[in-house]
Amino acid sequence: MPHQLMLDPSRGGELSVFERPLENALYVLGCDPSLGRRAGVGDHSCIHIARRLPRRRLIQVAEWYGRWP
């Protein structure tokens, strides 16, 4: 039985899914953990997920943006 991935974008806008995963597609993940700190407040971090296209092109399919606790 194939695995099922549940994608539940957050209501606060932290997770945005622009395209559901495609079988046999190749994906690239980029991350900026933003570990620097401002006085009393953590910096925003982001994760971008892109699907690889022919000729070394990418299309963004999901993004997470928020603060670590």
HUPE-V513214 format. One record per residue. RES is the residue in one letter. SS is DSSP state (@ for helix, = for strand, . for the rest). OMEGA is omega in degrees with one decimal (NA if undefined). Layout:
res	ss	omega
RES	SS	OMEGA
RES	SS	OMEGA
This chain:
res	ss	omega
M	.	-179.6
P	.	176.7
H	.	178.2
Q	.	179.6
L	.	179.0
M	.	177.3
L	.	-177.5
D	.	179.8
P	.	-177.3
S	.	179.7
R	.	179.8
G	.	176.8
G	.	-178.9
E	.	179.0
L	=	176.1
S	=	178.0
V	=	-177.1
F	.	-179.1
E	.	177.5
R	.	179.4
P	.	178.4
L	.	178.6
E	.	178.0
N	.	176.8
A	.	176.0
L	.	-176.5
Y	=	177.5
V	=	179.7
L	=	175.2
G	=	-174.1
C	=	170.4
D	=	-176.0
P	.	177.6
S	.	-176.5
L	.	176.0
G	.	-176.7
R	=	168.4
R	=	-176.6
A	.	174.7
G	.	-176.8
V	=	176.4
G	=	176.6
D	.	174.8
H	=	174.2
S	=	177.2
C	=	174.6
I	=	177.7
H	=	176.7
I	=	-178.4
A	=	174.8
R	=	178.8
R	=	176.8
L	=	176.3
P	.	177.4
R	.	175.3
R	.	177.1
R	=	178.4
L	=	171.9
I	=	-178.5
Q	=	-177.4
V	=	178.1
A	=	179.9
E	=	171.3
W	=	-178.8
Y	=	-179.9
G	=	-180.0
R	=	170.8
W	.	179.8
P	.	NA
